Amino acid sequence: MKRIVLPSVDKPGIQAELTEQQVHYLFDVVRLSAGDSLVVTDGRGNQYRAELLSRNRRACEIIAPVAADAEAKVDVTLCLPLLKGNKLELVVQKAVELGVARIMLYQAQRSVVRPGNWDKKLERWKTIALAATQQCGRSRVPEISGLHSLDQLADKGQLALYAWEEIEGPGLQGYWQKQRDTGAGVVLLSGPEGGLDKEEVAQLDSCGFSPVTLGPRILRAETAALAMVACTMYALGQME
């Protein structure tokens, strides 16, 4: 069943107004008609069965709540540096599909990209996250925020890991074989195209992060980020 995100929806029995883009998507792209059913989520974890009204009315009627079961049972935060080209867009899209709760952006010393036109870029990444939420069946749109300093990325009570190719161990697989209590959540940090600087590594260590490897091969920045998320979700039983 097709789904859309409407943040204003809070209860059954109302008629929710659609945006021009949503009208185009529902009627022209996926070819729904008046009277067809769809799922509407508020983007905060609640979702409802709805009925599409006529194109001229540009609305849907909210019928009843439906269970939201596509959210991960583990709270995972992904910390990302700014990446070149459309790589960050790719990681945002796929990380949302994999189930992260939020994405926190930071400026790494070796990042090639600088935060010019920040508001416009951030809005673009949020739009990608919203579209990915709709596509993969989630009911909660992950928050995207930044730019953060390294000491803002991990809260007390959270397991915090960073991938670093220069450490000889432990590996991510070995870490999760020993650690199952995720407490208040998991924070995963990946580095930029040039890798983390040793000063950043020292700062992460002082902030409570633990280093892990992702195997013997050197991964591209976007690959490393998604590998950390996918392997963590699998290890914690969130891909069954």
C-alpha positions as a printed NumPy array, in Angstrom:
array([[  0.   ,   0.   ,   0.   ],
       [  1.368,   3.444,  -0.939],
       [  2.256,   5.831,   1.857],
       [  2.965,   9.499,   2.413],
       [  4.15 ,  11.648,   5.309],
       [  1.783,  14.322,   6.636],
       [  3.137,  15.889,   9.847],
       [ -0.198,  17.614,  10.59 ],
       [ -2.133,  14.338,  10.985],
       [ -2.885,  13.537,  14.614],
       [ -6.156,  11.518,  14.71 ],
       [ -8.729,   9.644,  12.597],
       [-11.826,  11.349,  11.258],
       [-10.169,  14.374,   9.7  ],
       [ -9.496,  15.339,   6.113],
       [ -5.79 ,  16.013,   5.625],
       [ -4.688,  18.421,   2.916],
       [ -2.124,  17.176,   0.383],
       [  0.709,  19.162,  -1.13 ],
       [  0.975,  19.686,  -4.887],
       [  3.871,  17.213,  -4.984],
       [  1.835,  14.584,  -3.129],
       [ -1.144,  15.05 ,  -5.452],
       [  1.158,  14.545,  -8.443],
       [  2.784,  11.486,  -6.857],
       [ -0.464,   9.775,  -5.884],
       [ -2.517,  10.485,  -9.008],
       [  0.111,  10.695, -11.768],
       [  3.092,   8.603, -10.62 ],
       [  1.546,   5.645,  -8.781],
       [ -1.836,   6.041, -10.52 ],
       [ -4.178,   5.974,  -7.541],
       [ -7.79 ,   7.101,  -7.912],
       [-10.368,   8.669,  -5.618],
       [-11.49 ,   6.087,  -3.078],
       [ -8.202,   4.15 ,  -3.072],
       [ -6.543,   3.381,   0.264],
       [ -3.112,   4.52 ,   1.374],
       [ -1.081,   4.792,   4.566],
       [ -0.405,   8.204,   6.093],
       [  2.271,   8.681,   8.752],
       [  2.914,  11.776,  10.833],
       [  6.665,  11.13 ,  10.635],
       [  6.865,  10.73 ,  14.424],
       [  5.977,   7.039,  14.698],
       [  2.198,   7.092,  14.195],
       [  0.457,   5.951,  11.038],
       [ -3.1  ,   5.655,   9.763],
       [ -5.099,   4.075,   6.988],
       [ -6.559,   6.784,   4.766],
       [ -8.803,   7.092,   1.729],
       [ -7.863,   9.316,  -1.164],
       [-10.463,  11.941,  -2.1  ],
       [-10.868,  13.457,  -5.538],
       [ -7.97 ,  15.237,  -7.21 ],
       [ -9.808,  18.561,  -7.06 ],
       [-10.239,  18.268,  -3.292],
       [ -6.484,  17.683,  -2.818],
       [ -6.994,  15.737,   0.404],
       [ -7.384,  12.321,   1.976],
       [ -9.66 ,  11.188,   4.772],
       [ -7.951,   9.629,   7.776],
       [ -9.814,   6.412,   8.649],
       [ -8.091,   4.511,  11.473],
       [ -4.703,   3.895,  13.132],
       [ -2.568,   1.04 ,  11.845],
       [  0.349,  -0.633,  13.58 ],
       [  3.796,   0.746,  12.842],
       [  6.195,  -2.206,  12.725],
       [  9.012,  -1.155,  10.4  ],
       [ 11.003,   0.833,  12.971],
       [ 14.187,  -0.653,  14.405],
       [ 14.023,  -1.712,  18.045],
       [ 17.483,  -0.235,  18.599],
       [ 18.142,   3.503,  18.602],
       [ 21.027,   4.026,  16.161],
       [ 22.631,   7.4  ,  15.465],
       [ 24.889,   7.753,  12.436],
       [ 27.546,  10.48 ,  12.563],
       [ 28.686,  11.542,   9.118],
       [ 31.298,  13.972,   7.812],
       [ 30.535,  16.102,   4.781],
       [ 31.245,  14.055,   1.645],
       [ 31.936,  14.986,  -1.96 ],
       [ 29.338,  15.178,  -4.718],
       [ 26.166,  13.207,  -4.144],
       [ 27.793,  10.696,  -1.795],
       [ 26.187,  12.205,   1.286],
       [ 22.778,  12.073,  -0.39 ],
       [ 23.323,   8.373,  -1.084],
       [ 24.33 ,   7.622,   2.515],
       [ 21.359,   9.558,   3.918],
       [ 18.92 ,   7.678,   1.695],
       [ 20.31 ,   4.215,   2.42 ],
       [ 20.856,   4.83 ,   6.138],
       [ 17.191,   5.793,   6.483],
       [ 16.218,   2.579,   4.684],
       [ 18.424,   0.596,   7.065],
       [ 16.63 ,   2.09 ,  10.072],
       [ 18.79 ,   4.769,  11.712],
       [ 16.993,   7.014,  14.18 ],
       [ 18.982,  10.147,  13.364],
       [ 21.919,  11.457,  11.368],
       [ 24.348,  13.953,  12.881],
       [ 26.724,  15.769,  10.546],
       [ 30.185,  16.983,  11.508],
       [ 33.073,  18.759,   9.795],
       [ 36.135,  16.496,   9.71 ],
       [ 39.617,  18.002,   9.346],
       [ 40.221,  16.094,   6.12 ],
       [ 36.794,  16.701,   4.608],
       [ 37.134,  18.1  ,   1.111],
       [ 33.656,  19.654,   1.225],
       [ 33.004,  22.859,   3.169],
       [ 29.58 ,  23.856,   4.517],
       [ 28.648,  26.465,   1.926],
       [ 24.922,  27.083,   1.274],
       [ 24.3  ,  25.118,   4.454],
       [ 20.566,  25.765,   4.895],
       [ 19.811,  24.756,   1.308],
       [ 21.88 ,  21.577,   1.57 ],
       [ 20.346,  20.599,   4.901],
       [ 16.856,  21.043,   3.485],
       [ 17.829,  18.841,   0.528],
       [ 19.067,  16.052,   2.828],
       [ 15.887,  16.253,   4.916],
       [ 13.793,  15.921,   1.743],
       [ 15.776,  12.819,   0.783],
       [ 15.229,  11.356,   4.264],
       [ 11.489,  11.971,   4.026],
       [ 11.258,  10.31 ,   0.598],
       [ 13.262,   7.321,   1.839],
       [ 10.959,   7.02 ,   4.858],
       [  7.939,   6.793,   2.578],
       [  9.608,   4.333,   0.221],
       [ 10.788,   1.836,   2.827],
       [  7.629,   1.765,   4.939],
       [  8.876,   3.534,   8.046],
       [  6.625,   5.663,  10.231],
       [  9.317,   7.933,  11.677],
       [ 11.403,  10.387,   9.652],
       [ 14.958,  10.441,  11.034],
       [ 16.224,  13.806,  12.205],
       [ 19.207,  15.282,  10.358],
       [ 21.225,  17.918,  12.21 ],
       [ 24.592,  19.644,  12.198],
       [ 27.192,  20.765,  11.973],
       [ 28.3  ,  19.276,  15.302],
       [ 31.639,  19.224,  17.069],
       [ 33.047,  15.808,  17.945],
       [ 32.277,  16.189,  21.643],
       [ 28.583,  16.742,  20.819],
       [ 28.171,  13.42 ,  19.05 ],
       [ 27.892,  10.955,  21.952],
       [ 25.766,  11.198,  25.083],
       [ 26.458,   9.35 ,  28.312],
       [ 24.84 ,   5.927,  28.395],
       [ 25.228,   5.338,  24.67 ],
       [ 27.608,   2.893,  23.081],
       [ 29.748,   4.93 ,  20.703],
       [ 31.924,   3.393,  17.983],
       [ 34.078,   4.871,  15.25 ],
       [ 35.605,   3.115,  12.274],
       [ 39.353,   3.614,  11.904],
       [ 41.474,   1.763,   9.398],
       [ 44.723,   2.174,  11.347],
       [ 43.749,   0.171,  14.402],
       [ 44.582,  -3.548,  14.38 ],
       [ 41.457,  -4.583,  16.273],
       [ 38.86 ,  -5.226,  17.476],
       [ 36.661,  -5.682,  14.424],
       [ 33.023,  -4.66 ,  14.344],
       [ 31.88 ,  -8.287,  14.19 ],
       [ 33.925,  -9.242,  17.218],
       [ 32.669,  -6.234,  19.136],
       [ 29.013,  -7.149,  18.647],
       [ 29.648, -10.794,  19.505],
       [ 30.71 ,  -9.615,  22.966],
       [ 28.337,  -6.664,  23.401],
       [ 24.555,  -7.034,  23.32 ],
       [ 23.314,  -4.472,  25.86 ],
       [ 22.795,  -1.312,  23.812],
       [ 21.561,   0.734,  26.776],
       [ 20.366,   4.168,  25.677],
       [ 21.329,   3.553,  22.064],
       [ 24.231,   3.157,  19.667],
       [ 26.29 ,   5.895,  18.017],
       [ 28.233,   4.998,  14.866],
       [ 30.802,   7.389,  13.384],
       [ 32.538,   7.075,  10.038],
       [ 35.293,   9.238,   8.663],
       [ 35.779,  11.407,   5.543],
       [ 37.446,  10.489,   2.241],
       [ 40.913,  11.139,   3.678],
       [ 40.274,   9.266,   6.912],
       [ 40.197,  10.561,  10.462],
       [ 43.082,  12.703,  11.66 ],
       [ 44.992,  11.372,  14.682],
       [ 43.97 ,  14.433,  16.688],
       [ 40.336,  13.59 ,  15.947],
       [ 40.953,   9.998,  16.987],
       [ 42.376,  11.184,  20.321],
       [ 39.371,  13.466,  20.826],
       [ 36.929,  10.667,  20.041],
       [ 38.69 ,   8.411,  22.533],
       [ 38.399,  11.101,  25.208],
       [ 34.671,  11.482,  24.446],
       [ 33.978,   7.803,  25.114],
       [ 34.089,   6.403,  21.587],
       [ 35.673,   3.007,  20.942],
       [ 37.553,   2.256,  17.684],
       [ 36.664,  -0.725,  15.487],
       [ 37.865,  -1.969,  12.128],
       [ 35.682,  -2.903,   9.188],
       [ 38.021,  -5.575,   7.875],
       [ 41.315,  -5.63 ,   5.965],
       [ 40.115,  -3.673,   2.937],
       [ 40.105,   0.117,   2.752],
       [ 36.518,   1.185,   2.146],
       [ 35.335,   4.377,   0.53 ],
       [ 33.794,   6.84 ,   2.972],
       [ 30.242,   6.186,   1.816],
       [ 30.76 ,   2.408,   1.864],
       [ 32.194,   2.464,   5.383],
       [ 29.232,   4.418,   6.758],
       [ 26.639,   2.079,   5.284],
       [ 28.63 ,  -1.036,   6.207],
       [ 28.719,   0.084,   9.858],
       [ 24.971,   0.584,   9.915],
       [ 24.068,  -2.618,   8.066],
       [ 26.402,  -4.824,  10.111],
       [ 25.196,  -3.291,  13.377],
       [ 21.536,  -3.747,  12.5  ],
       [ 22.211,  -7.357,  11.513],
       [ 24.213,  -8.105,  14.665],
       [ 21.452,  -6.675,  16.864],
       [ 18.691,  -8.684,  15.188],
       [ 17.116,  -5.822,  13.272],
       [ 17.264,  -7.457,   9.833],
       [ 15.354, -10.65 ,  10.602]])
